[in-house]
Amino acid sequence: MHISSSQLFQSIEAIVKPYQNKSKRCANPILSIGVLNGNERFIFGFGDLQPFGRMSYGDLVYEIGSLTKVYTTSLLALMIEEGLIRSDDSIGQYIPSLSCDHPVKLSHLATHSSGFHAMPILKIVRNLFDKKVRDAYCKYTLEEAITFLRSVPAHKTGKKFLYSNEGMGVLGQLLAQTLETDYETAVMDRICRPLGMPDTLITLSDEQRTRLVPGHGRNGEPKPELNMFDFPGTGALRSTVNNQLTFMSAHLGLHPDKERCSLFSSTHQVQLRPAKSMGVGLGWMVEESDNIIWHNGSTMGFSSFMGFQKDILSGVVVLSNYRSGLLAASPLQIGFAILKHLEERFGIPPTIADKRK
């Protein structure tokens, strides 16, 4: 069903108003939103574009944080199809210092069920006096993570969901290592270039830097750019709404590269159920009651969301240069509200509605 751009903008404008009010603490809060409805693409924006000249909201560059994780698991799916790895491979097959039959498998890293636990109190105290540069949001260096993995017991793997930046970061490193390259090159060569996404990367060109919006923290304070060293696969990518819509179209099966689309769909299959209607795929979170596949992300000065419904071929991307507080309006809430609006306002094809009953 065709969507009226003006009607959709009015609805989205009302949805984002609470977030805009909160983000006014920033010098220039800029929110970019992309919507897919089948092959229709809509891009809306809120914020002053004057510092960026004639640039459009869809081409502004943001840190996308943990949306990077679904690139890592998409890379995993491609490499499984190529026969380079298997999802049930033990990480010991890739890390010489671990036993070959180590209980943690690649699939455990991809589903946050590897057994990485919260940081011990003693380590928190030690980190207060540790002058080493660490990846943002990662409690361990790569070496420390491997040391920790040596002590993970078999009965704690593959059963309990515990969101782990480190686990996904280790996965990204192992995939790149298998390809004999670095994480950024692996993602660009196998995902971004084939799909036509030149603005999704870690290291920006001079031209791309002119489109990078400045990030802001919860109180509107400017935040430095994110640097991730050991764990780029957990949150280091930068991108635009246009590129994220292209990536999402591939996961919806709408991209011309049908072979790659079909391989990505394997990441949507529920592998673990931490709650009654909540599933975990390879990287993706799955709201089974609403048929929504999603992930969100945040860095020190940015926040993001991507979510889609395969049965009605619709999806939403929200990128912001403001990181709101934990309980405040966020791109996650905005994204879910827009998805709900799309389903309620523009309906579901009758054949699909019948299948849902």
C-alpha positions as CSV (number, residue, x, y, z in Angstrom):
1,M,0.0,0.0,0.0
2,H,1.3,3.4,-1.0
3,I,2.2,5.8,1.9
4,S,1.7,9.5,1.7
5,S,5.0,11.2,2.6
6,S,3.3,14.2,4.1
7,Q,1.0,12.1,6.3
8,L,3.9,10.0,7.4
9,F,6.0,13.1,8.3
10,Q,3.2,14.4,10.4
11,S,2.9,11.2,12.3
12,I,6.7,10.9,12.8
13,E,6.9,14.5,13.9
14,A,4.5,13.9,16.7
15,I,6.3,10.7,17.7
16,V,9.7,12.4,18.0
17,K,8.6,15.5,19.8
18,P,9.4,14.3,23.3
19,Y,12.8,13.3,22.2
20,Q,13.4,16.7,20.5
21,N,12.4,18.5,23.7
22,K,14.9,16.4,25.7
23,S,17.7,16.8,23.2
24,K,17.5,20.6,23.1
25,R,20.3,20.6,25.6
26,C,22.6,19.9,22.6
27,A,24.1,22.7,20.6
28,N,22.6,21.1,17.4
29,P,20.6,17.9,17.9
30,I,20.1,16.2,14.5
31,L,17.8,13.3,14.1
32,S,17.7,11.4,10.8
33,I,14.9,8.8,10.2
34,G,14.5,6.4,7.3
35,V,11.4,4.4,6.5
36,L,11.0,1.5,4.1
37,N,7.6,0.4,2.8
38,G,8.4,-2.3,0.3
39,N,10.5,-0.6,-2.4
40,E,9.4,2.9,-1.3
41,R,12.0,4.8,0.7
42,F,11.3,7.9,2.9
43,I,13.8,10.0,4.7
44,F,12.9,12.6,7.3
45,G,15.1,14.8,9.5
46,F,14.9,17.2,12.4
47,G,17.7,19.6,13.3
48,D,19.7,22.5,11.7
49,L,21.5,21.4,8.5
50,Q,23.1,24.8,7.9
51,P,26.5,23.8,9.2
52,F,26.5,21.0,6.5
53,G,25.7,23.2,3.5
54,R,23.4,21.5,1.0
55,M,23.7,18.1,2.6
56,S,20.6,15.9,3.1
57,Y,19.6,14.1,6.3
58,G,20.0,10.8,4.6
59,D,23.7,11.4,3.9
60,L,24.8,12.7,7.3
61,V,27.3,10.3,9.0
62,Y,26.7,9.0,12.5
63,E,28.3,6.5,14.9
64,I,25.9,3.6,14.8
65,G,27.2,1.8,17.9
66,S,25.8,-1.7,18.5
67,L,24.1,-1.8,15.1
68,T,27.6,-2.9,14.2
69,K,26.8,-6.2,15.8
70,V,24.3,-7.3,13.1
71,Y,27.0,-6.5,10.5
72,T,29.3,-8.9,12.5
73,T,26.6,-11.6,12.5
74,S,25.7,-11.0,8.8
75,L,29.4,-11.5,8.0
76,L,29.2,-14.7,10.0
77,A,26.3,-15.9,7.9
78,L,28.2,-15.2,4.7
79,M,31.3,-17.0,5.9
80,I,29.2,-20.1,6.9
81,E,27.7,-20.3,3.5
82,E,31.2,-20.0,1.9
83,G,32.2,-23.0,4.0
84,L,35.0,-21.0,5.8
85,I,33.5,-21.7,9.3
86,R,30.6,-23.4,11.0
87,S,28.4,-21.9,13.6
88,D,29.0,-24.8,16.0
89,D,32.8,-24.5,15.7
90,S,34.5,-24.2,19.1
91,I,36.4,-20.9,19.5
92,G,39.4,-23.1,20.5
93,Q,39.7,-23.9,16.8
94,Y,40.6,-20.2,16.2
95,I,42.4,-19.3,19.4
96,P,45.6,-21.4,19.8
97,S,45.8,-20.7,23.6
98,L,42.5,-22.4,24.2
99,S,41.7,-26.1,23.9
100,C,40.4,-27.3,20.6
101,D,37.2,-28.5,22.2
102,H,36.5,-25.4,24.2
103,P,32.8,-25.3,25.1
104,V,32.1,-21.8,23.7
105,K,31.1,-21.9,20.1
106,L,30.9,-19.2,17.5
107,S,27.1,-19.3,17.7
108,H,27.3,-18.6,21.5
109,L,29.2,-15.4,20.8
110,A,26.6,-14.4,18.1
111,T,23.7,-15.0,20.5
112,H,25.2,-13.5,23.7
113,S,25.2,-16.9,25.4
114,S,28.9,-17.5,25.7
115,G,29.0,-17.1,29.5
116,F,30.7,-13.7,29.7
117,H,29.5,-12.4,33.1
118,A,29.5,-9.0,34.7
119,M,32.9,-7.7,35.8
120,P,34.0,-8.8,39.2
121,I,34.3,-6.1,41.9
122,L,38.0,-6.5,42.2
123,K,38.5,-5.9,38.4
124,I,36.3,-2.8,38.6
125,V,38.7,-1.4,41.3
126,R,41.7,-2.4,39.3
127,N,40.3,-0.6,36.2
128,L,40.0,2.6,38.2
129,F,43.8,2.7,38.3
130,D,44.5,1.2,34.9
131,K,46.0,3.8,32.5
132,K,45.7,1.5,29.4
133,V,43.4,2.8,26.7
134,R,40.4,0.5,26.5
135,D,37.6,0.0,24.0
136,A,34.6,2.0,25.1
137,Y,31.9,-0.3,26.8
138,C,34.3,-3.3,26.8
139,K,35.4,-4.4,30.2
140,Y,38.3,-6.5,29.0
141,T,41.1,-6.2,26.5
142,L,41.2,-9.0,23.9
143,E,43.9,-10.8,25.8
144,E,41.9,-10.5,29.1
145,A,38.8,-11.8,27.3
146,I,40.7,-14.8,26.1
147,T,42.1,-15.4,29.6
148,F,38.5,-15.2,31.0
149,L,37.3,-17.6,28.4
150,R,39.7,-20.2,29.7
151,S,37.6,-20.6,32.8
152,V,34.1,-20.6,31.3
153,P,32.5,-24.0,32.3
154,A,30.6,-26.0,29.7
155,H,27.3,-25.9,31.7
156,K,27.2,-22.1,31.5
157,T,27.4,-21.9,27.7
158,G,24.6,-21.7,25.2
159,K,21.8,-21.5,27.7
160,K,21.5,-18.1,29.3
161,F,21.3,-14.8,27.5
162,L,23.7,-12.2,28.8
163,Y,24.4,-9.3,26.5
164,S,28.1,-9.2,25.9
165,N,30.0,-6.5,24.0
166,E,33.2,-8.5,24.5
167,G,31.7,-11.7,23.2
168,M,30.6,-10.1,19.9
169,G,33.9,-8.3,19.7
170,V,35.8,-11.6,20.0
171,L,33.6,-13.0,17.2
172,G,34.4,-10.1,14.9
173,Q,38.1,-10.5,15.5
174,L,37.9,-14.3,14.8
175,L,36.0,-13.7,11.6
176,A,38.5,-11.2,10.4
177,Q,41.4,-13.4,11.4
178,T,40.0,-16.3,9.4
179,L,39.8,-14.0,6.3
180,E,43.4,-12.9,7.1
181,T,42.4,-9.2,7.2
182,D,41.1,-6.6,9.7
183,Y,37.4,-6.3,10.7
184,E,36.7,-3.1,8.7
185,T,38.1,-4.6,5.5
186,A,36.2,-7.8,6.0
187,V,32.8,-6.0,6.4
188,M,33.5,-3.6,3.5
189,D,34.6,-6.3,1.1
190,R,31.8,-8.8,1.9
191,I,28.9,-6.5,2.8
192,C,29.2,-2.8,2.1
193,R,30.8,-2.8,-1.4
194,P,28.6,-5.6,-2.8
195,L,25.4,-3.9,-1.5
196,G,26.5,-0.4,-2.6
197,M,27.1,1.1,0.8
198,P,30.2,3.4,0.5
199,D,29.5,5.4,3.7
200,T,29.5,2.4,6.1
201,L,33.0,2.0,7.6
202,I,35.2,2.9,10.5
203,T,37.8,5.1,9.0
204,L,36.3,8.1,7.3
205,S,37.6,9.9,4.3
206,D,38.1,13.7,4.4
207,E,34.9,14.2,2.4
208,Q,32.9,11.9,4.8
209,R,34.3,13.8,7.8
210,T,32.5,16.9,6.5
211,R,29.2,15.0,6.9
212,L,30.0,13.6,10.3
213,V,27.6,15.2,12.9
214,P,29.1,16.0,16.3
215,G,28.0,13.7,19.2
216,H,26.5,14.8,22.5
217,G,26.0,13.1,25.9
218,R,23.0,13.0,28.1
219,N,23.4,16.6,29.3
220,G,24.1,17.9,25.9
221,E,27.9,18.0,26.4
222,P,30.0,17.4,23.3
223,K,31.6,14.0,23.2
224,P,34.8,12.9,21.4
225,E,34.7,10.4,18.5
226,L,34.6,6.8,19.4
227,N,37.8,4.7,19.2
228,M,37.6,1.0,19.5
229,F,40.8,-1.1,19.3
230,D,40.3,-4.8,20.3
231,F,36.6,-5.0,19.7
232,P,35.5,-3.1,16.5
233,G,32.9,-5.8,15.7
234,T,30.9,-4.7,18.7
235,G,30.3,-1.0,17.9
236,A,32.8,0.8,15.7
237,L,31.0,1.4,12.4
238,R,29.8,4.7,11.2
239,S,27.1,5.1,8.6
240,T,24.2,7.1,7.1
241,V,20.5,6.6,7.0
242,N,20.7,6.0,3.3
243,N,23.2,3.2,3.8
244,Q,21.3,1.7,6.7
245,L,18.1,1.6,4.6
246,T,20.1,-0.3,1.9
247,F,21.4,-2.8,4.5
248,M,17.9,-3.2,5.9
249,S,16.5,-3.8,2.4
250,A,18.9,-6.7,2.0
251,H,17.6,-8.2,5.3
252,L,14.0,-7.7,4.1
253,G,14.9,-9.5,0.8
254,L,14.3,-6.3,-1.3
255,H,17.8,-5.7,-2.5
256,P,18.7,-6.7,-6.1
257,D,21.5,-9.0,-4.6
258,K,19.0,-11.8,-3.9
259,E,21.6,-14.4,-3.0
260,R,23.1,-12.2,-0.3
261,C,19.5,-11.4,0.9
262,S,18.7,-15.1,1.3
263,L,21.9,-15.7,3.3
264,F,21.2,-12.8,5.7
265,S,17.8,-14.3,6.5
266,S,19.5,-17.0,8.5
267,T,20.4,-14.5,11.1
268,H,16.7,-13.8,11.9
269,Q,16.1,-17.4,13.1
270,V,15.5,-17.6,16.8
271,Q,18.3,-19.4,18.5
272,L,17.5,-18.6,22.2
273,R,14.5,-17.4,24.1
274,P,15.3,-15.3,27.2
275,A,11.7,-14.3,27.7
276,K,8.2,-15.6,26.7
277,S,7.9,-13.5,23.5
278,M,11.5,-12.4,23.1
279,G,13.8,-14.3,20.9
280,V,17.5,-13.9,20.0
281,G,18.7,-14.6,16.5
282,L,22.3,-14.3,15.3
283,G,22.8,-10.8,16.6
284,W,19.2,-9.7,16.1
285,M,16.6,-9.3,18.8
286,V,13.2,-10.8,17.8
287,E,9.9,-9.6,19.2
288,E,7.9,-12.7,18.3
289,S,4.5,-11.3,19.3
290,D,4.8,-8.4,16.9
291,N,7.1,-10.1,14.3
292,I,9.7,-7.3,14.7
293,I,13.3,-8.0,14.2
294,W,15.5,-5.2,15.7
295,H,18.6,-3.9,17.3
296,N,19.6,-0.6,18.8
297,G,22.9,1.0,19.6
298,S,24.6,3.8,21.5
299,T,28.1,5.3,21.9
300,M,29.1,8.2,24.2
301,G,27.4,10.8,21.9
302,F,25.2,8.9,19.5
303,S,22.2,6.5,19.6
304,S,20.6,4.4,16.9
305,F,17.8,1.9,16.0
306,M,17.0,-0.5,13.2
307,G,13.8,-2.6,13.1
308,F,11.7,-4.3,10.5
309,Q,8.7,-6.6,9.9
310,K,9.3,-9.1,7.2
311,D,5.6,-10.0,6.7
312,I,4.7,-6.5,5.6
313,L,8.1,-5.6,4.2
314,S,8.5,-2.4,6.2
315,G,11.2,-1.1,8.5
316,V,12.6,1.9,10.2
317,V,16.1,3.4,10.9
318,V,16.7,6.1,13.4
319,L,20.1,7.8,13.9
320,S,20.7,10.5,16.5
321,N,23.7,12.6,17.6
322,Y,22.4,12.6,21.1
323,R,22.5,9.9,23.8
324,S,19.5,10.2,26.0
325,G,19.2,8.9,29.5
326,L,18.2,5.4,30.3
327,L,14.5,6.1,30.9
328,A,14.1,9.0,28.6
329,A,12.7,9.0,25.0
330,S,15.1,7.3,22.7
331,P,15.6,6.1,19.1
332,L,14.5,2.7,20.3
333,Q,11.2,4.0,21.5
334,I,10.8,6.2,18.4
335,G,11.5,3.2,16.1
336,F,9.0,0.9,17.7
337,A,6.4,3.7,17.7
338,I,6.9,4.3,14.0
339,L,6.7,0.5,13.2
340,K,3.5,0.3,15.2
341,H,2.1,3.3,13.3
342,L,3.0,1.7,10.0
343,E,1.1,-1.5,10.8
344,E,-1.9,0.2,12.3
345,R,-2.3,3.1,9.8
346,F,-1.4,1.3,6.6
347,G,-2.6,-2.2,7.4
348,I,-1.5,-5.7,6.7
349,P,-2.3,-7.5,3.5
350,P,-5.3,-9.8,4.1
351,T,-3.5,-13.0,3.3
352,I,-0.9,-12.2,5.9
353,A,-3.5,-11.1,8.5
354,D,-5.2,-14.5,8.0
355,K,-1.9,-16.3,8.7
356,R,-1.5,-14.4,11.9
357,K,-4.8,-15.7,13.4
